[in-house]
Amino acid sequence: MPRDLQYLLDKTDISDLLIDYGTAIDSRDFAALDRIFTADAVIDYRATGGPRCTLEEARRFLAEALPQFPRSQHMMGNISIRLQGATATARTLCHNPMVMRKPDGGEEVVYFGIWYADELLRTGDGWRIRSRSLEFCYSDNYQRSL
């Protein structure tokens, strides 16, 4: 695999994009998802109890599901990117502590470990995710079954 300047720029741009997703979710900036996904993206949240859906459906799902988690941190790591010209695949570890509202009004921290498996496309506006699947790894202090 060549290690030219474009290769390094593409890998950096994709890594930034993957981190931008976590930042958008943690800040509840769902409009930012337009800069992360292609308009026809397919996003599969089924591994954590959500739908397999379009970008617009994902925005609605996140807006409905995340209020029970008022604060979160999507910490991305072990980002593995495979470039193939104007397309790429990536697999990214995400350690995700989330503050969850309890029925009594209190809060507790729950932890999720997931992998994001992505297919990406270089567009005229830069790299975008065109397919994302979540792979469940673990949870801690979370009572619902996934």
matplotlib code that plots the C-alpha trace (Angstrom):
import matplotlib.pyplot as plt

x = [0.0, 1.5, 2.4, 2.2, 0.9, -2.6, -2.7, -1.8, -4.2, -7.1, -6.3, -6.2, -9.4, -11.2, -10.0, -11.2, -14.6, -15.0, -14.2, -16.6, -19.4, -18.8, -18.6, -21.9, -23.7, -22.3, -23.2, -26.6, -25.7, -27.7, -27.4, -23.7, -24.5, -25.0, -21.2, -20.4, -22.8, -23.7, -27.4, -28.2, -26.3, -27.6, -27.0, -27.5, -28.1, -29.7, -26.8, -27.7, -31.5, -32.1, -33.2, -31.5, -32.3, -31.6, -29.8, -33.1, -34.5, -31.3, -31.7, -35.2, -34.2, -31.3, -33.5, -36.0, -33.5, -30.8, -32.8, -32.6, -28.8, -28.2, -24.4, -22.1, -18.6, -17.9, -14.2, -12.9, -9.7, -8.0, -9.2, -8.3, -8.7, -8.3, -8.2, -9.2, -9.0, -12.1, -13.6, -12.5, -13.6, -12.9, -13.4, -13.4, -13.5, -15.8, -15.8, -19.0, -19.8, -23.3, -25.1, -28.5, -31.6, -33.1, -36.9, -36.5, -35.0, -31.4, -28.6, -26.0, -23.2, -23.6, -20.9, -21.0, -18.3, -19.0, -17.3, -18.3, -17.9, -18.0, -17.9, -16.8, -16.8, -14.6, -17.1, -16.6, -17.1, -14.6, -14.9, -18.4, -19.7, -22.1, -22.8, -22.3, -23.0, -22.6, -21.1, -21.9, -19.0, -20.0, -22.1, -21.8, -24.4, -27.1, -30.2, -32.0, -31.2, -29.7]
y = [0.0, 3.3, 5.8, 9.0, 12.4, 11.8, 8.5, 10.3, 13.1, 10.7, 8.7, 11.9, 13.2, 9.9, 9.7, 13.3, 12.4, 9.4, 11.5, 14.2, 11.7, 11.3, 15.0, 15.6, 13.0, 14.1, 17.7, 16.7, 18.5, 16.3, 18.8, 18.1, 14.5, 16.0, 16.7, 13.1, 10.9, 10.8, 11.8, 8.1, 6.6, 3.5, 3.4, 0.2, 0.7, -2.7, -4.1, -1.6, -1.7, 0.9, 0.7, 0.1, 3.4, 6.3, 9.4, 11.3, 8.4, 8.2, 11.9, 11.3, 8.1, 9.9, 12.9, 10.5, 8.1, 10.4, 12.5, 9.6, 10.1, 13.9, 13.6, 11.2, 10.8, 8.8, 8.0, 6.7, 4.6, 1.8, 3.3, 1.0, 2.4, 0.6, 2.9, 1.7, 4.9, 7.0, 4.4, 3.2, 0.9, 1.6, -0.2, 2.0, 1.1, 3.3, 3.4, 5.3, 6.3, 7.9, 9.5, 7.9, 9.3, 7.0, 6.7, 8.3, 11.4, 10.6, 9.8, 7.0, 6.3, 3.4, 2.2, 0.8, -0.7, -0.9, -1.1, 1.1, -0.7, 1.9, 2.1, 5.6, 7.5, 10.5, 13.1, 16.6, 17.8, 15.4, 12.0, 10.8, 7.6, 5.8, 2.8, 2.4, -0.7, -1.0, -4.1, -4.6, -5.5, -4.9, -2.8, -2.2, -0.9, -1.0, -3.0, -3.3, -6.1, -5.1]
z = [0.0, -1.0, 1.7, -0.3, 0.8, -0.4, 1.5, 4.7, 4.1, 3.4, 6.6, 8.7, 7.1, 7.8, 11.3, 11.9, 10.4, 12.7, 15.7, 14.5, 14.7, 18.4, 18.9, 17.1, 19.1, 22.5, 21.7, 20.3, 17.0, 14.7, 11.8, 11.8, 10.6, 7.1, 7.1, 8.3, 6.2, 2.6, 1.9, 1.1, 4.0, 5.7, 9.5, 11.5, 15.2, 15.8, 17.8, 20.6, 20.3, 17.6, 14.0, 10.6, 9.0, 6.7, 7.8, 8.4, 10.4, 12.4, 13.3, 14.6, 16.4, 18.2, 19.1, 20.7, 22.4, 23.7, 26.2, 28.7, 28.5, 29.2, 28.9, 27.1, 25.8, 22.6, 23.0, 19.7, 19.4, 17.5, 14.3, 11.4, 7.9, 4.6, 1.6, -1.9, -4.1, -3.6, -1.1, 2.2, 5.1, 8.7, 12.0, 15.1, 18.8, 20.9, 24.7, 25.6, 29.2, 29.4, 32.2, 32.4, 34.1, 36.7, 37.2, 40.6, 39.0, 39.9, 37.5, 37.1, 34.7, 32.3, 30.0, 26.5, 24.3, 20.6, 17.3, 14.3, 11.0, 8.2, 4.4, 3.3, 0.0, -1.0, -2.3, -3.7, -0.1, 1.4, 3.0, 4.1, 5.7, 3.4, 5.6, 9.3, 11.4, 15.1, 16.7, 20.4, 22.6, 26.2, 28.6, 32.3, 34.8, 32.1, 33.0, 29.7, 27.4, 24.1]

ax = plt.figure().add_subplot(projection="3d")
ax.plot(x, y, z, "-o")
ax.set_aspect("equal")
plt.show()
